[in-house]
Amino acid sequence: MATAPAFPIPAVWLRLPAFAVDLLLLYLLGWLLCRIPGVAFDQLGALARVAGFTAACLYFALTEALTGCSPGQRLFGLRCVSADGSPLRTGQSFLRACLFGLPWFCSGFQLPLPGDALAARLMQGLTLAGLGANVYLWLLNRPAHRGYHEILSNTVVVRRVADTPCLTLPAFSGRHMKVLTGWLLLSGAAPFLLRWDSSELPETSVSRAQQVMLDFSQVRYAGISEGTGVRPSRQTDRLTLKVILKENRVLSSGLALKLAKAVVARVPEMAYRDLVEVELIYGTDLGIYSRYDRELYYFDAHLLLQTPAQ
C-alpha cells in the first residue's frame, strides 16, 4: 500500500501577498493588451471581460505548469503541485485557474439585461457561492487550507523549501461538505430573494427603467441607483442613471437628456426626485484592467416631466 505524500503546508497569510503580486502583474498584462495596435477591446463589450478572464487563466496555467509556481508564489517561496506530489499538468493547472477565477469574472460581468433577468441573477449566485466557499475553506479547511478550486483540480500549494513540518492531506470532512452544500443552496436562492441595490423603488420599476435605456441603440449596459445631495439651501434626492455606451459619446449632452426624458416619461415613479443625474461611460473592462471615460449631466426631474420625450 502506497504511503500518502506529506507536504510543507504554508500559512494562509503567506499566500495573500503572493496573490497580490500576481494581481499586480495581471493588471500590467491587461494594460499591455489594451495597447496592442488594431485591437479595440472597448468595442467588444462583455466579450472584453471574457478576453481578460482567458488571459488570467493562461497566466496562472502556463506559469504553474511550466515552472511549478506563479511569479507571486515564487517570490514568497511557494509552489503548486498535484495532490499526489507530482508536478502539475497543463490541463490540471488551467482547470485550477478557471475554477478560481470564475466567481471574480462573474462579479463584474455587465450583461445587457435588466437586473432581475435570470442570467443576471445566476451570475450573482455564482459569485456568492464561489467567493464564500473559498473564504470558508481557506480559513477552516485545516491543515491544508485548500480552496474548492484546489480540491476539484486535485492540487495543493506548498512551501518550496520544507522548513515547516510536513503534513499529509486529510480526507475532506463531512462537516465541511454539509456547510458548503448549505452555502450553495443559500447562494442560489439569495439573488431571487434579496435586492443588491439600496434603491427604495420597486424592483419592477428599476427593471423597466433599465430596459428603457437599453432600447437605445447606443447603450450597452444600464444601471440605476439613488442617493442624496446638498444644494445651497436644502438637501436633495437624486436618481442616478449609469449608462455604458457602445461608442464614445460621453460628451453628448443631447443623448443624456434623451435618456433622462425617456426614463421619466415611461416610468413616472422615477420622476419623484429633485434631480436626475445621468452618467455616460465609455471604455473597456477586462476584469484584470479597466479604463473608462466618464461625464456627468444633471437635470431637474420636474422640468423633465414638462417636456415630452423624443
Salt bridges, closest charged atoms under 4 A:
GLU64 OE2 - ARG96 NH1 3.04
GLU150 OE2 - ARG15 NH2 2.62
GLU150 OE2 - ARG96 NH2 3.00
ASP163 OD2 - ARG159 NH2 3.05
ASP197 OD1 - ARG195 NH2 2.92
GLU203 OE2 - ARG121 NH2 3.28
ASP215 OD2 - ARG266 NH2 3.73
GLU226 OE2 - ARG273 NH2 2.18
GLU269 OE2 - ARG208 NH1 3.09
ASP274 OD2 - ARG234 NH1 3.61
GLU277 OE2 - ARG238 NE 3.80
GLU279 OE2 - ARG294 NH1 3.03
ASP285 OD2 - ARG49 NH1 2.72
